[in-house]
Amino acid sequence: MTAMTDTTLPLKVATRRASAELEGLYVRLERLEHGLDTVIVHATHAFDTKSIGMLQELDMLRQSIGALADYLDQISAATDDTGMVDVVQALSSVPLRDMATRLGGTANSAAAVGHAELF
């Protein structure tokens, strides 16, 4: 591991790095999903509702990570020299309505209790 020389970064750089990390997680989850699809296709018995729910949760997690990566990438590009950003465009591109609401600063209790988000 290399030593960090400067821990003070422009917001644009920090958010782009965070976006890249989330994008990497998105890709890993996508691979996992495809692998599980193969397992399901070759399964000798039907999956129970709990297993199906876990697979749906995995898919939701992948979508959420992808949406956050895209959001961070967009706000990184839109951040001005003073570190301020207008998030309207980035929020409008978040496909998960509840997430967009929370990122816009409005709390949403449904996500906190783990209810599925329909879109």
Beta strands, then each sheet from edge to edge (+ up, - down):
end
